[in-house]
Amino acid sequence: MSILILCQNCGARNIYEFVFGGEYKERPLIDASKEEWNSYLYEKDNLAGINKEWWYHRSGCGQWLLAIRDTLTNKVIKTERA
């Protein structure tokens, strides 16, 4: 099964050109508590269904992008520049 990710610079590319960067989470404020930073860095939701994720185009333009992907079907619904 081939999964395509639409890179904003290079066009539709095979997922093997990319590196998964993790789920997207809002970054805490700089003066946030240790617990908030711990949650941001180490706790993952890992939800089934539609998720917003970081992807790095390592074998292409070298840019980060955000992808909306359905983890149940592996279909990439939308991508946008980071």
C-alpha positions in Angstrom: 0.0 0.0 0.0 1.4 3.3 -1.0 0.7 6.4 1.1 1.2 9.8 -0.5 1.9 13.0 1.4 1.5 16.3 -0.5 4.6 18.4 0.1 3.9 22.1 -0.4 7.3 22.4 -2.2 7.7 19.1 -4.1 4.2 17.9 -4.7 2.8 14.4 -3.9 5.5 12.1 -2.6 5.8 8.6 -1.2 5.6 8.5 2.6 9.1 6.8 2.7 10.6 10.2 1.8 9.4 11.6 5.1 10.1 11.1 8.8 7.3 11.2 11.3 7.8 13.9 13.9 5.0 13.1 16.3 1.6 14.5 17.0 1.0 18.2 17.0 0.5 19.8 20.4 0.3 23.4 21.5 3.6 24.5 23.0 3.3 25.7 26.6 4.3 29.2 27.6 8.0 29.6 28.5 7.2 30.0 32.2 4.9 27.0 32.4 5.2 24.5 35.2 7.4 21.4 35.1 4.3 19.3 34.9 3.0 21.1 31.8 6.4 20.8 30.1 6.6 17.1 31.0 3.1 16.5 29.5 4.1 18.4 26.4 7.3 16.5 25.8 6.5 13.0 27.0 2.8 12.3 27.1 1.1 11.4 23.8 -2.6 11.1 23.1 -2.2 8.4 20.4 -5.9 8.7 19.4 -7.4 6.6 16.7 -8.9 8.7 13.9 -8.1 12.1 12.6 -4.9 13.6 14.0 -2.6 16.6 13.2 1.0 15.5 12.9 4.5 16.8 12.2 6.3 15.3 9.2 9.8 16.1 7.9 10.6 15.8 4.2 14.1 14.3 4.6 14.6 13.0 1.1 13.2 16.1 -0.6 13.2 19.8 0.3 14.1 19.4 4.0 11.0 21.2 5.2 8.7 20.4 8.1 5.0 20.2 7.4 1.8 19.6 9.3 -0.5 16.8 8.1 -4.0 16.0 9.0 -4.1 12.2 8.8 -6.7 9.5 9.6 -4.8 6.9 11.6 -7.4 4.3 11.0 -7.0 4.4 7.2 -3.6 6.1 6.9 -5.1 8.5 4.5 -3.5 12.0 4.5 -6.4 14.4 4.3 -4.6 17.7 4.2 -1.1 19.2 4.5 0.1 22.7 5.3 3.4 24.5 5.8 4.7 24.4 9.4 
